[in-house]
Amino acid sequence: MIRLSIPLRQALARLSLPLMIAAAFGVMLLGKADALLAERLRSHLADALSPIYAALAEPMGAVRAAIEEVQDLARLREQNVTLREENERLRRWHSAALALEAENEMLRRHLNFLPEAAPAFVTARVVADGGGTYARAVLLATGPQHSIRKGQVALDERGFTGRVTEVGSRSARVLLATDMNSRIPVTLEDSRARAIMVGTNGARPRLSQWPEGVIPVEGERVVTSAEAGAFPAGLPVGIVRLSAQGAPEVELFARLDRLDAVRLFDYGLRGILPPEAVARPEPRQGRR
């Protein structure tokens, strides 16, 4: 080992930075003066360093894979905890549902409850949107012999969509719940308050005419009401959503923008009268 004196080491330390700067400028000038030589130097340097990079790439990849695996394990643990909690809640709900089912069955036996007959229904395909008198309506293709009549309830696989307003020999028209002419009596499921769902020609109908002292709550389920005998009670309609202005609206369960087929149910209700059944006033006699 070569021992250097302290003055020599200090001199080398002072000269190291200027020498490195000079070497850098020299390499830059050499690259400008002889591009081919600089290219060959870069190639030789890359050839010399590529085995080192290749040797380092494999352990670095293994380290990254190990880190990702640890992160995945942590996420799986969190998901496992969440699933355990949800499973426990579902067990409690299942027990409560079984208890309520048993209690309901017992009460039915005590009351000699007669269950309602299942309503008859037909399925019809949607062939056109809009048209006719209404802005939000669909036209259904029916067979030549059908039992569809005005006032029947239209449902898709999710919930309430509207009611039949026009019937032809091979077609029928359904007024959707979003049309501005639609007025549906509904019940707020939590508070059991009655209200009217009014169409707005938009995506969400609004609620009106709810009782004083009752405020529709965000997320509350909305079902049909049997008021006036126009609709059966309990058909799923949607969920209460508050607009930006705080007005209660209904986010419908039904996908009215993707209706391909609907089911028309006959509940035997006569709350909606045909136009010919409405008594018209007699014409007034003119003065003589």
C-alpha positions in Angstrom: 0.0 0.0 0.0 1.5 3.3 -1.1 1.5 5.9 1.6 1.1 9.5 0.5 2.1 12.5 2.4 -0.5 14.9 3.7 0.5 17.8 1.4 0.3 15.5 -1.6 -3.1 14.2 -0.6 -4.4 17.7 -0.2 -3.0 18.7 -3.6 -4.7 15.7 -5.2 -8.0 16.5 -3.5 -7.9 20.1 -4.8 -7.1 18.9 -8.3 -9.6 16.0 -8.5 -12.6 18.3 -9.3 -10.9 20.4 -11.9 -9.5 17.3 -13.6 -12.9 15.6 -13.7 -14.4 18.8 -15.2 -11.7 18.9 -17.8 -12.2 15.2 -18.6 -15.9 15.8 -19.1 -15.2 18.8 -21.4 -12.7 16.7 -23.3 -15.2 13.9 -23.8 -17.7 16.4 -25.0 -15.3 18.0 -27.5 -14.2 14.5 -28.6 -17.8 13.6 -29.3 -18.3 16.8 -31.3 -15.1 16.4 -33.2 -15.4 12.6 -34.0 -18.9 11.4 -33.8 -17.9 7.9 -35.1 -15.4 7.5 -32.3 -18.0 8.6 -29.7 -20.4 6.1 -31.1 -17.9 3.3 -30.8 -17.1 4.3 -27.2 -20.7 4.3 -26.3 -21.2 0.9 -27.9 -18.2 -0.5 -26.0 -19.4 1.0 -22.8 -22.9 -0.4 -23.3 -21.4 -3.9 -24.2 -19.4 -3.8 -21.0 -22.3 -2.7 -18.8 -25.0 -4.9 -20.3 -23.9 -8.1 -18.4 -24.0 -6.1 -15.2 -27.5 -4.8 -16.0 -28.6 -8.3 -16.9 -27.2 -9.7 -13.6 -28.9 -7.0 -11.6 -32.2 -7.3 -13.4 -33.1 -10.8 -12.1 -32.7 -10.0 -8.4 -34.4 -6.7 -8.8 -37.3 -8.5 -10.5 -37.4 -11.0 -7.7 -37.5 -8.1 -5.1 -40.3 -6.4 -7.0 -42.3 -9.7 -7.2 -41.7 -10.2 -3.4 -43.0 -6.7 -2.6 -46.1 -7.1 -4.8 -46.8 -10.5 -3.2 -46.6 -8.9 0.3 -48.9 -6.2 -0.8 -51.3 -8.7 -2.3 -51.3 -10.7 1.0 -52.0 -7.5 2.9 -55.0 -6.7 0.6 -56.2 -10.3 0.8 -56.1 -10.1 4.6 -58.1 -6.9 4.6 -60.7 -8.4 2.2 -60.9 -11.5 4.3 -61.7 -9.4 7.4 -64.3 -7.5 5.4 -65.9 -10.7 4.1 -65.9 -12.2 7.6 -67.8 -9.2 8.9 -70.3 -9.2 6.0 -70.8 -13.0 6.4 -71.5 -12.5 10.1 -74.1 -9.7 9.2 -75.7 -12.0 6.6 -75.9 -14.8 9.2 -77.7 -12.4 11.6 -80.1 -11.3 8.8 -80.7 -14.9 7.8 -81.6 -15.8 11.4 -83.9 -12.8 11.6 -85.5 -13.6 8.3 -86.2 -17.2 9.4 -87.7 -16.0 12.7 -89.9 -13.5 10.8 -91.0 -16.1 8.3 -92.0 -18.5 11.1 -93.9 -15.7 12.9 -95.6 -14.6 9.7 -96.7 -18.2 9.0 -98.1 -18.6 12.5 -100.0 -15.3 12.2 -101.4 -16.4 8.8 -102.7 -19.6 10.4 -104.3 -17.7 13.2 -106.0 -15.2 10.9 -107.1 -17.8 8.3 -105.3 -15.7 5.8 -106.2 -16.4 2.2 -103.2 -15.6 -0.2 -103.9 -13.5 -3.2 -104.0 -15.3 -6.6 -101.0 -14.7 -8.8 -101.9 -12.1 -11.5 -102.1 -13.1 -15.1 -99.5 -11.5 -17.4 -98.2 -11.4 -20.9 -94.8 -10.5 -22.2 -94.5 -8.1 -25.1 -91.5 -6.9 -27.1 -90.6 -3.2 -27.3 -90.5 -2.2 -31.0 -90.3 1.6 -30.8 -89.6 4.5 -28.4 -91.5 7.7 -28.1 -94.1 8.7 -30.7 -97.8 9.2 -30.2 -99.1 11.7 -27.7 -96.5 11.2 -25.0 -92.8 12.1 -24.9 -91.8 9.1 -22.8 -93.6 6.1 -24.0 -92.8 2.8 -25.8 -94.7 0.9 -28.4 -95.2 -2.9 -27.9 -95.8 -5.5 -30.5 -98.6 -7.9 -29.6 -100.3 -10.8 -31.3 -103.6 -10.5 -33.1 -105.4 -12.1 -30.2 -104.4 -10.7 -26.8 -106.1 -9.8 -23.6 -104.2 -6.5 -23.0 -106.4 -3.6 -21.8 -105.8 0.0 -20.7 -104.5 0.5 -17.2 -102.5 -2.7 -17.0 -99.2 -2.4 -15.1 -95.9 -2.8 -17.0 -92.9 -4.2 -15.3 -89.4 -5.2 -16.4 -87.1 -7.6 -14.5 -86.2 -4.8 -12.0 -89.4 -3.1 -11.2 -92.2 -0.7 -12.3 -91.9 0.9 -15.7 -95.4 2.4 -16.5 -98.9 1.5 -17.5 -100.8 0.7 -20.7 -102.6 3.8 -22.2 -103.4 2.7 -25.7 -104.4 -0.7 -27.1 -104.7 -1.7 -30.7 -105.4 -5.0 -32.5 -101.6 -5.8 -32.8 -99.9 -3.2 -30.6 -100.1 -1.4 -27.3 -98.5 1.7 -25.9 -97.0 2.0 -22.4 -96.7 5.4 -20.7 -93.5 5.4 -18.9 -93.2 6.6 -15.3 -90.8 9.4 -16.4 -93.3 11.1 -18.7 -94.6 14.4 -17.5 -98.2 13.2 -17.8 -97.5 10.3 -15.4 -98.9 10.4 -11.9 -98.3 7.3 -9.7 -99.5 6.9 -6.1 -96.6 5.6 -4.1 -95.6 4.7 -0.6 -92.4 5.6 1.2 -91.4 2.2 2.6 -89.7 3.4 5.9 -92.2 6.1 7.0 -95.2 4.4 5.3 -96.2 7.9 4.1 -98.2 8.3 0.9 -97.0 10.5 -2.0 -97.5 11.1 -5.7 -94.6 10.4 -8.1 -94.7 12.9 -10.9 -92.9 12.4 -14.2 -90.6 15.2 -15.5 -89.6 13.9 -18.9 -86.2 13.5 -17.3 -84.4 10.5 -15.9 -85.9 10.8 -12.4 -89.5 11.6 -11.5 -90.1 13.8 -8.5 -92.1 13.3 -5.4 -95.0 15.5 -4.4 -98.0 15.6 -2.1 -96.4 13.8 0.9 -98.0 14.4 4.3 -97.0 17.3 6.5 -94.4 16.4 9.0 -92.8 13.7 6.8 -89.6 14.3 4.9 -88.5 11.8 2.2 -85.1 10.4 3.3 -82.2 9.8 0.9 -82.0 6.1 0.1 -85.6 5.3 1.2 -87.3 2.7 -0.9 -90.4 3.7 -2.9 -93.2 1.2 -3.8 -96.6 1.6 -5.4 -99.7 2.4 -3.4 -103.1 1.0 -3.7 -104.8 4.4 -3.4 -107.7 4.9 -5.8 -107.5 1.3 -6.9 -105.2 2.1 -9.9 -102.2 0.0 -8.9 -101.5 -2.8 -6.5 -99.6 -2.1 -3.3 -95.9 -3.0 -2.9 -94.6 -3.1 -6.5 -90.9 -1.9 -6.4 -90.5 1.5 -8.0 -87.1 3.0 -6.9 -85.1 4.8 -4.3 -85.4 8.4 -3.0 -82.5 10.6 -4.2 -82.2 14.3 -3.4 -81.4 16.7 -6.2 -78.8 19.5 -6.1 -81.6 21.8 -4.9 -82.7 19.3 -2.2 -85.9 18.2 -3.9 -86.8 14.5 -3.5 -86.6 12.5 -6.7 -87.0 8.8 -7.4 -84.2 6.8 -9.0 -86.1 4.1 -10.7 -85.2 0.4 -10.4 -86.3 -0.2 -14.0 -83.8 0.5 -16.9 -86.1 2.6 -19.1 -83.3 3.4 -21.5 -82.7 -0.3 -22.2 -86.2 -1.7 -22.4 -86.3 -4.7 -24.8 -89.4 -6.5 -23.4 -91.9 -5.8 -20.6 -94.5 -7.9 -18.8 -98.0 -6.5 -18.6 -99.8 -7.6 -15.5 -103.6 -7.8 -15.0 -104.3 -7.3 -11.4 -108.1 -6.9 -12.0 -108.1 -3.3 -10.9 -110.5 -0.8 -12.3 -109.2 2.4 -10.8 -108.3 3.9 -14.3 -111.4 4.4 -16.3 -111.4 4.3 -20.1 -112.3 7.7 -21.8 -115.7 6.4 -22.9 -116.7 5.7 -19.3 -116.1 9.2 -18.1 -119.3 11.2 -18.0 -119.2 14.3 -20.1 -121.3 17.4 -19.3 -124.3 18.1 -21.5 -123.9 21.0 -23.8 -125.4 24.2 -22.5 -128.4 25.6 -24.2 -127.9 28.9 -25.9 -130.0 31.9 -25.0 -132.9 32.7 -27.1 
